[in-house]
Amino acid sequence: MLDLKQLGEFGLIQLISENTIQDPGSVVAGIGDDAAVLLPAPGKLQLLTADMLVENVHFTLATTSAWQLGYKSMAVNLSDIAAMGGIPKHAVVSIALPRETETEFVVAFYQGMKEICREFAVNIVGGDTVSSPQGLIINVTVSGEVEPANLIRRSGAQVGDLVAVTGALGSSGAGLDLLLRGDWEKHKFAWPLITAHLTPRPQVRTGRLLAMHGVTSMDDISDGLASEANEIADASKVGMRLTAGKIPVLPEIGQAGELLQKDYLDYALYGGEDYELIFTINPDKYGKLAAEDLGVRLTVIGEVVTAAQGVTLLKEDGRSMILEPKGYNHFR
């Protein structure tokens, strides 16, 4: 298998540009020109998000395959579009690679990206490839669309709303710790946690349905529940009262916590990278929402209170604590 020094930049571009268009009706020109040419849908707002992943900061190649890394690099961006109630449409991928990188690695990386793009009908329409003197750097930009009536932001929570989440929390953080421990394959309970970390599922369909059911605010849980709850509270100028015993987790996380000597609640609050959704909604509207089969687990974990009451967590021993935004922070 050739490495990138042998293949060259233009050979690499030709190799990775195959099968990048999943929705040709919205693309006039994709990879191959100086810029992509796209057809916007009339009457919709455009969403734009970007995420950068740096080797040994966001990931280590000791614990992830090239395919998984490509899949996750795209998934985290689709999750941002989902949190706004939107539909992801197009992606631009820029990647900095050490010159010694084998072509096989790059092909597998893009195969992972293309797999999730096929699932959500997202076109890869451009990007850039450069050499890196040290480590792998990935930057993905995704555009999406949303109807003005369905646009959901962090700033709409109202006092009296319920606070709810999709899925189960803390799995990704526990999965990462198991991967770093190194002997996770000996433990059957580790598999769903490892999967949650390496191949997270962006809640695109659920985000759309929640938006259409009138949620008042929404965020994806990328930096941990504590961080995202505080972000919504700050943006909406409200407080939140959450209940620890109601936060949904997988049964396996308790077993992982025992092995790793860490409280499962720490993973749920601060682990991050779950890419589930936290949202607020009027209690009457939640009743109608819960009555429908959305195909995903919804759990009410608290309520919106006044800003003066802050963001607090009622613990299982009956004590209340201030819930500080202690999730992942690059510069802390």
C-alpha positions in Angstrom: 0.0 0.0 0.0 1.3 3.4 -1.0 2.0 6.1 1.6 1.0 9.8 0.9 4.5 10.8 -0.2 4.2 8.3 -3.0 0.5 9.0 -3.9 0.7 12.8 -3.8 -2.0 15.4 -3.1 -3.9 15.1 -6.3 -3.9 11.4 -6.3 -5.3 11.5 -2.8 -8.1 13.9 -3.8 -9.0 11.7 -6.7 -9.1 8.7 -4.4 -11.3 10.2 -1.7 -13.7 12.0 -4.0 -15.5 8.9 -5.1 -19.1 8.3 -3.8 -19.3 11.6 -1.9 -22.7 12.8 -3.3 -25.7 11.3 -1.6 -28.3 13.9 -2.5 -27.4 15.0 -6.1 -30.6 17.1 -6.5 -29.1 19.8 -4.1 -25.6 19.9 -5.7 -24.6 21.7 -8.9 -20.9 21.1 -8.5 -19.1 19.2 -5.7 -15.5 18.2 -5.4 -13.3 19.2 -8.3 -13.8 23.0 -8.7 -12.5 25.9 -6.6 -15.8 25.9 -4.7 -18.9 23.8 -4.4 -22.1 25.0 -6.0 -25.2 24.2 -4.0 -29.0 24.6 -4.4 -30.5 26.0 -1.2 -34.1 25.1 -0.4 -36.5 28.1 -0.7 -37.9 29.4 2.5 -35.5 27.7 4.9 -32.8 29.0 7.2 -29.3 27.7 6.7 -27.4 26.2 9.6 -23.6 26.0 9.7 -21.4 24.2 12.2 -17.7 23.2 12.4 -15.7 20.9 14.7 -11.9 20.3 14.8 -10.4 17.1 16.1 -6.7 17.0 17.0 -4.7 13.8 17.6 -3.9 13.2 21.3 -6.4 15.9 22.3 -9.7 14.6 21.0 -8.6 11.1 20.1 -5.7 8.7 20.1 -5.1 6.2 17.3 -4.3 3.6 20.0 -8.0 3.3 20.8 -9.8 4.0 17.5 -9.6 2.7 14.0 -9.5 4.9 10.9 -13.1 4.0 10.0 -14.4 4.8 13.5 -12.5 8.1 13.5 -14.1 9.1 10.2 -17.5 8.1 11.3 -17.3 10.0 14.6 -15.7 13.1 13.0 -18.9 13.5 10.9 -21.3 12.3 13.6 -20.4 15.1 16.0 -21.2 17.7 13.4 -24.5 16.2 12.5 -25.4 16.2 16.2 -25.0 20.0 16.2 -27.5 20.4 13.3 -29.9 18.0 15.1 -29.8 20.2 18.2 -31.1 23.1 16.2 -34.0 21.1 14.8 -32.4 21.0 11.4 -31.6 18.6 8.5 -27.9 18.2 7.7 -27.2 18.6 4.0 -23.6 19.2 3.0 -20.1 18.7 4.5 -16.7 20.1 3.8 -13.8 18.1 5.2 -10.2 19.4 5.7 -7.5 17.0 7.0 -3.8 17.5 7.9 -1.9 14.2 7.6 1.7 13.2 8.4 3.4 12.4 5.1 4.1 8.8 6.3 0.4 8.1 6.6 -0.6 5.0 4.6 -3.2 5.4 1.9 -5.1 2.5 3.4 -5.7 4.5 6.6 -7.0 7.5 4.6 -9.3 5.4 2.5 -10.8 3.7 5.7 -11.2 7.1 7.3 -13.3 8.4 4.4 -15.2 5.2 4.3 -16.3 5.8 7.8 -17.4 9.3 6.9 -19.2 8.2 3.8 -21.1 5.5 5.7 -22.8 7.9 8.1 -23.2 10.4 5.2 -25.1 7.8 3.3 -27.4 7.1 6.2 -28.3 10.8 6.6 -28.1 11.8 2.9 -25.3 14.2 3.5 -23.0 15.3 0.6 -19.3 15.7 1.0 -18.8 18.7 -1.4 -15.2 19.9 -0.8 -12.4 20.5 1.7 -8.6 20.5 1.8 -5.8 18.1 2.3 -2.4 19.2 3.7 0.6 17.7 5.3 1.1 17.8 9.0 4.5 17.9 10.7 3.1 16.3 13.8 -0.1 14.3 14.2 -3.4 14.1 12.5 -5.8 17.1 12.4 -9.4 16.9 11.1 -11.8 19.8 10.5 -15.4 19.1 9.4 -17.9 21.8 8.5 -21.5 20.8 7.9 -24.4 22.9 6.6 -28.0 22.2 7.2 -31.5 23.6 6.7 -34.4 24.3 9.0 -37.8 25.9 8.7 -38.0 29.2 10.6 -40.9 27.7 12.7 -38.7 24.7 13.7 -35.5 26.5 14.6 -34.7 25.7 18.2 -32.0 27.6 20.2 -30.6 27.4 23.7 -32.3 30.6 24.7 -36.0 29.7 24.8 -36.4 27.8 28.1 -39.2 29.1 30.3 -39.8 28.8 34.0 -42.1 25.9 34.6 -40.8 23.9 31.6 -39.7 20.3 32.1 -36.1 19.4 31.4 -35.6 16.1 29.6 -33.0 14.1 27.7 -32.9 11.5 25.0 -31.2 8.1 25.4 -28.8 7.2 28.2 -26.0 9.4 29.5 -22.4 8.7 30.6 -21.8 5.8 28.3 -19.2 7.4 26.1 -17.1 8.7 29.1 -17.1 5.2 30.6 -16.2 3.7 27.3 -13.2 6.0 26.9 -11.9 5.1 30.3 -12.3 1.4 29.5 -10.4 1.8 26.2 -7.6 3.6 28.0 -7.5 0.9 30.7 -6.6 -1.6 27.9 -8.2 -4.9 29.1 -11.9 -4.0 28.2 -12.3 -7.0 25.9 -12.4 -9.3 29.0 -15.6 -7.6 30.2 -18.9 -8.3 28.3 -20.5 -5.2 29.9 -17.9 -3.0 28.2 -19.2 -3.4 24.6 -22.2 -1.0 24.6 -20.0 1.6 26.4 -17.2 1.2 23.9 -19.6 1.5 21.0 -21.2 4.6 22.4 -17.8 6.3 22.5 -16.4 5.2 19.2 -19.5 5.4 17.0 -22.0 7.8 18.6 -25.4 8.2 17.0 -26.5 11.8 16.2 -30.1 12.3 17.0 -31.1 13.9 13.8 -34.6 12.4 13.4 -35.4 12.9 17.1 -34.2 16.5 17.0 -36.6 17.2 14.1 -39.5 15.6 15.9 -38.8 17.5 19.1 -38.7 20.7 17.2 -42.0 20.0 15.5 -43.5 19.2 19.0 -42.7 22.6 20.3 -39.6 22.2 22.6 -38.5 25.6 23.9 -34.7 25.0 23.9 -32.3 22.2 23.0 -28.6 21.3 23.0 -26.6 18.3 22.2 -24.7 16.7 25.0 -21.1 17.0 23.8 -19.3 18.3 26.9 -21.4 16.6 29.6 -24.9 17.1 31.0 -23.7 19.6 33.7 -22.1 21.8 31.0 -25.1 21.7 28.6 -27.7 22.4 31.3 -25.7 25.5 32.4 -25.4 26.6 28.7 -29.2 26.5 28.3 -29.8 28.2 31.7 -27.3 31.0 30.9 -28.7 31.6 27.4 -32.3 31.5 28.6 -31.6 33.5 31.8 -33.2 30.8 33.9 -32.2 28.2 36.5 -32.6 24.4 36.5 -33.4 21.9 39.2 -32.3 18.4 38.2 -32.8 15.1 40.0 -29.8 12.7 40.1 -32.0 9.6 40.5 -33.8 10.4 37.2 -30.8 10.7 35.0 -30.9 7.7 32.6 -27.9 5.4 32.3 -27.2 2.0 30.9 -27.0 -0.8 33.5 -23.5 -1.6 32.3 -22.2 1.8 33.5 -22.6 0.6 37.1 -20.3 -2.4 36.4 -17.9 -0.1 34.6 -17.9 2.3 37.6 -17.0 -0.6 40.0 -14.1 -1.7 37.8 -12.8 1.8 37.2 -13.6 3.0 40.8 -15.7 5.9 39.6 -19.2 7.0 40.4 -21.6 6.4 37.5 -23.1 9.8 38.1 -19.7 11.5 37.3 -19.8 10.0 33.9 -23.4 11.1 33.3 -22.8 14.7 34.5 -19.3 15.3 33.2 -18.2 12.5 30.9 -19.3 14.2 27.6 -19.4 12.9 24.1 -22.8 11.2 24.5 -24.3 13.3 21.6 -27.8 12.8 23.1 -30.1 15.8 23.3 -31.2 17.8 26.4 -34.3 19.9 25.9 -37.0 21.9 27.7 -40.7 21.8 27.0 -44.0 22.9 28.4 -45.5 20.1 30.6 -48.7 19.9 28.5 -46.8 19.5 25.3 -44.5 16.9 26.8 -47.6 14.8 27.6 -48.5 14.7 23.9 -44.9 14.1 22.9 -44.5 11.1 25.3 -47.7 9.6 24.0 -46.1 9.1 20.6 -43.7 6.4 19.6 -40.6 8.4 18.7 -38.3 5.3 18.6 -36.1 6.8 21.3 -36.1 6.9 25.0 -37.2 10.2 26.6 -36.6 10.9 30.3 -37.7 13.9 32.4 -34.8 14.8 34.7 -35.9 18.1 36.2 -37.6 21.4 35.7 -36.8 25.0 34.8 -36.8 27.5 37.7 -35.9 31.1 38.1 -32.4 32.3 37.5 -32.0 33.3 41.1 -32.3 29.6 42.1 -29.3 28.6 39.9 -28.6 25.2 38.4 -28.8 22.6 41.1 -28.8 18.8 41.4 -30.9 17.0 44.0 -28.8 14.0 45.0 -30.1 10.6 45.9 -29.3 11.2 49.6 -31.7 14.2 49.6 -29.0 16.9 49.6 -28.9 19.6 46.9 -25.7 20.8 45.3 -24.9 23.5 42.8 -24.3 21.9 39.5 -21.2 23.6 38.0 -20.3 23.3 34.3 -17.3 21.0 34.8 -17.5 19.1 31.6 -14.7 19.1 29.0 -13.0 22.5 28.5 -9.9 22.8 26.3 -8.4 25.8 28.2 -9.3 24.9 31.7 
